[in-house]
Amino acid sequence: MRRAALLTGILILLLAPAAVRAQEAAAPEATPRLEKLVPDSTFFYASLNDIPSCRAQFSRSALGKLWREPEVQAFLEPGLKWIEARLSEAEEKIGRSLRDIPDFFQGQAALAVVSWDPMMGNPVPDAVVLVDLGAKREAFREIHRELIEKAGARVGAENVTFRDVPVQLVTLPEGVTLGVAYLGNALVLTTGRERMEAVIDAWKDGLPASLAADGEYRAVRGKTGGKNASLSAFLNVKAVLAHFANVLPPMAMTALEKSGLDGLKAVGFGSTFVAEGVRDTLYLHMPGEKRGFLGLFYTSPGTVDEMLARIPANAFYASAGRVDLGKAMDIILETAGEIQPMIAAQLSQGISWVESRLGVSIREDILGPLGDGLAVYAALPGDGGLVPDLVLMGRLDDPKRFLAAMEELCERAKSFAAERGRLVVELRRLEIEGKEIHYLHVAQTRGDPFPVTPCWMVDGKTFLMALYPQVLKDIAARGKDFRSILERPDFRRVMKGLPEGLTSVEYVDLNAAVRLVYGSLVPLAQMFGNHARCPLDLALLPRTETVAKHLFGAAWGMKLGDQGVTIHAYSPAGVLSLVGAGTALAAVVWVSEGGEAVQGVMRPGPGKRWKPGHGRVRVIPPVKTGPAKPGPAANLARDRLKAIYNALLYHYVETGEYPADLGELLESKALSSPRMLVVPGTTLTTTKSGRKTSFDYTGPKTGHLLEKPGRAVWVYQHAAAGGRRWVLFGSGEVRRVPEKEFQDLLAATSARLAK
């Protein structure tokens, strides 16, 4: 008995964990992540991985500290008041406060575009949006219910249930149907019922072939910050190319294969807060052979520390990279020949013409002596001066051949100048500190000064080029007290935000740039930018020091790996901050150009513009300078007809015949939505299949009149607007024609079809 009890206990201990795991696998996640709910063939995926964490990290960053500066807040106050006023108007319309909406976002907010067929007449993507509401799910559901009630008849709302999950199908005025459901603590929106049902199935049963389980996605996510990334994005290049393989022209697919670009399987992006700055990472996933143009990244895999060590510490811009230009030229010519021999022949012919003019071989005499490293920097002279030092330098495999090629180029330049008689060109040399500097003395025969004096010198296995000999003289005279950019505190601070082993590095001193650019533009903005339409007082722009003291340098670089190429960037601001700043700037421009003003200034109505008056701003009608441009409805009619044309061709390819009426384009999925047949605000007609449409259709036989461009009327606007109709011709041309011309074209088309 004891032995049986002991055996039973052992079995329980062994099987209990497996039972728990099975139960966990069977139960849906309380807060699912979107990448687990969409298939591995998803085109595009973007995610804010943890919104509360993003807010907290931004607050600790240099940009967050700048935002909290009193001068910045004082300048932005009018704009913030304008936002406050618009928010109050929206709250009044729906009857509740919206101030707490940002607090509802408790975790992930993500978008997945599963597929999209704009080339096949489907302008609405098959997409999913997920927002983690956490413990505030029920409070948000109440807001959701109120919004639907307020919308009333403007939207159609149908409540259904799928696998015990309540789903609301909302049809927008444009004809797009959205699926809305709450899966655990997450709000999920989809374009269409079918995608919502697929998402619920994945949530209930799991999805083995999900994006989260895909090897390409996992590899890209690991390279772009993983779970630490605040923002991540994934482009599934392999899935996109496979989807459109039968639609793209064969020539395009052949070009992708021959160029080696079909080896690019995915592209990923990640933005991560690191210390006081932001690291942005772009990753090109290409795990196979680096053929064709992809091989350009791998001409030289070495690091750049040796070249950076020759750049002075006072450089405000520096760039260094490992690249073999000779190999790069060979790859370009060889790949171009694979894609199209004629292109390669034209390139070779162009190179031969240039070489005949230069008197040297570009591949053998110019690129041949070069090594696999190049660098360029700009710095203000260390001993004073306003003209920046601009220097190009690189590694040399054969210094003698390089100098010989340069002399040959100078001789050819001298002969060209002599033929034209406008310039006197002479190659001269000077020596300083045991180093020989070669420079091109150029004088205009009219006596006008020539703006530069090109010069170069060779120092061991390194060549250096500059615009003036003074720059190279300073370099040649460097002593033991020389400090390189590797010792610059700001450069070292920035490089700590980047990984080691970079094959290229680019650096900009943002602090110096802001002091120069911002400090120069602010007075100009305060002089020219103050007008009645601007809602902000530009005199309140923060001082240069207020902005600059929070900024440091920006750097980016490339790192090579067996599976792909990673490009890292580190700066005080990242993509999120730049997008936010761009949105704010767009809002200011909109307000300035006829939107809503703030702080008691009158609001212009439609078709009005601002004009300063005595005291307050008054509104006057705009001056008419010519015929009005087509409005949104007219442009929408044109776009609808273009989509209908593509749908007609798609239907013909799929079925072998054109449809009997336009409604059949919806049944065959050639058009994705009924709204593609409707232009809001226009009179409607009904097709034989019962569909409402703004257009009339001359019939399937018109599709065979393609040999007469601009003559056969195929689809046209049901009613004339302003005496003109939008017309789709059998050639695919869409244009607006006067009513009389339209009636003549329609009669001619009918006569041809009757034969």
C-alpha positions, 0 to 999 in steps of 0.5 A: 500500500505504501509503495502504491501511494509512493508511486502515485505521489511520484506520478503526480509530481511528474505529471502535474507540471505538464497538466498545468502547461497544457491548461495554460496552452488551452486558455487564451492569454489575458493580454495577447500580443499582436504578433501572435495573432497574425500569420507569418506571411504578414506584410508589415508589422509595427509596435509600440511595445510598452507605452507607459515605459516609453513615457517614463524613458522619454521623461528621463531623456535629454529631449524630455528635459528640454521639453520641461524648460520654462522657456519652451513651455512658455513658447508652446503655451498658445499652441497647447491652449489651442489643443485644449480648446479643440479637446473641449469642443470634442468633449462637448460633442460626445458628452464626456471627458477625453483627458484620460484617454492616454492613460488607457494605453497600458502596454502594447499598441500595434499595427499589422498589415496582413496583406494589401492589394492596391494593384488589384483594385483593393485600396483598403488593406487587410489590417489589424490594430491591437491596444492593450488596455490593461485594468482599464478595459471596462472603462474604455468599453463604456467610452466605446459604447458612448461613441457608437451611440453618439454616431447614431445613423452615421455608422452602421453597427451590428453586434454578432458573436464568434466563438463566444466573443462579442464582435461589433461590425461598424460600417463607416460612411465610406463603406469600410467595415471595421471589426471591433472586439475585446480579447482579454484586456486588449482592444482589437480592430480589423478591416473586415469580419473575416480577419477578426474571425481569424484573429479570434481563432488564433487567440483561442487555439494558438497560431503555430505559423504566427509572425511571432514564431517566424524565423525571419521575424525573430532574427530581425527583432533580435537585431533591432532591440528585442523586448527593450525596443520602444518602437519596432517595425518589420517589413516582410520582403519575402512575403511581399515579393511572393504575393506579388510575383504573379502581378509584377512584370516578368522583367521586374522579377528577373531584375530582382533575381539578377541584381541579387536583391531577392536575397533581401528577406526582411527589413527591421527597425527598432528605437530604444532609449539608451542613457539620455539618448535614443538608439535607432537601428535599421537591419537588412536581413539577407541570410544567403549568399551576398550576390549582386548589389548586396555585395556592395556592403561587403567589399571590406569588413574592417573597422575604422578606428585607424582612420578616426585616429587621424581626424582632429578633435575639433572636427564638427563633422566626421565620416569614416568607412571601409569600402573598396571602390575598385571592387564596388565598381566591378560589382556594379558593372557585372550586376548591371550586365546580368540585369541588362547587357545593354545597360552594362555596355552603356556604362562601359561606353560612358566610362571609356569616354571619361577616361579618354578625356582624363587620359587615365584609366579610372579602374586601374590608375585611380581606383587601383592604387586606393586601399579599402578605407575613406574618411572626410571631416570638417573642422574650424581651424584650430589656430583661428579662422572662419573658413572650415577645414574640409579634408578627404583622406583614404588608405593607399595600396600603391602611393607611387601609382596614385601620385603618378595618376594625379600628375597625369590628371593635372597635365590633362587639366593644364592642356584643357585650360590652354586650349580654352585660354581662360585659365592658367593651370600649373602643378606646384609643390612645397615641402614642410616638416619633411612632407611634400604637398602638391597643389594646383595653382589656378589663375584666371587670365581676366584677373578674377580670383579662383575660389579654391587651390586644390591640394593633396599629399601622401603621408605613409599609406594615407592620402589627404586632399583639401581645398587649400594648402594651408589646411595640409600645412597644418596637418603636416606640422602636427606634433605630439600634442595632436588630439584626435576625435577619439579623445573628444568627450562628446564623440566618446559620449555618443559612441557609447550608445553604439556597438563596437566593430562598426565598418563605418562611422558618421558623427555630427556635433549637434550642439555646434550645429544648433548654436550655428543654425538655430542661433541664426534662424531665430532672429530671422524668424522673429523678424519675418515670421510674425503675422496675423495667421501665426498662433505662436509668438515667435519672440518667445522662442527659447534662447540658443543656450536653453536648447543647446545645453540639453543636446549632444552629438549624433552618430551612426554607423554600419555593422556587417554580419553573416545574416545581414547588415545593421545600421545603428544611430544614436542621438538625443532625439529618435524617430518618435521625437522627430515624428512628434515634432513634425506633427506639431509643426504640421499643426502650427502650419495648418493653424497659420494657413487658415485653421483655427486661431487661439487666444480670442482671435476670430475663427475664419469660416470655409473659404475665408482668409485672415487679414489684419485690421485695426485692433482685432483680426477680421475675416474677409472673403478670398480674392478669386484669381481664376477658375476653381480647382476640382474639389474633393468630390471631383478628385474622388470620382477620378480616383474611383474610376482609376480603381474601377479600371484596374478592377475591370482588367483584374476581373477579365484576367480571373474570369476571361470576360468583362462583368455584366455590370459594375456590381459584379466587381464586388462579387468577384473581389476585384473591388474590395468595398462598395464604397469604391463605386460611390462618390459621397454627395453625388446622385446614385443609380442601381446596377442590375445586381442591386448595387448602388453606384455613382457611375454608369457602365456601357457594358462588357463589349466596350473592353474590346475597343481598346485600340481607340484611345480616348474615344470609347466611353467605358464608365462615366459619372452618372450625373454631370457636375458643373456641366462636366463629367468624369469619364473612363475610356477604354484605353484606361485614360480618365479625364473630365469632359464637357457635357456636349463632348461627352454626349457625342463620345457616348453616341459614337461608342454606342454606334460602334458597339451596335455594329 
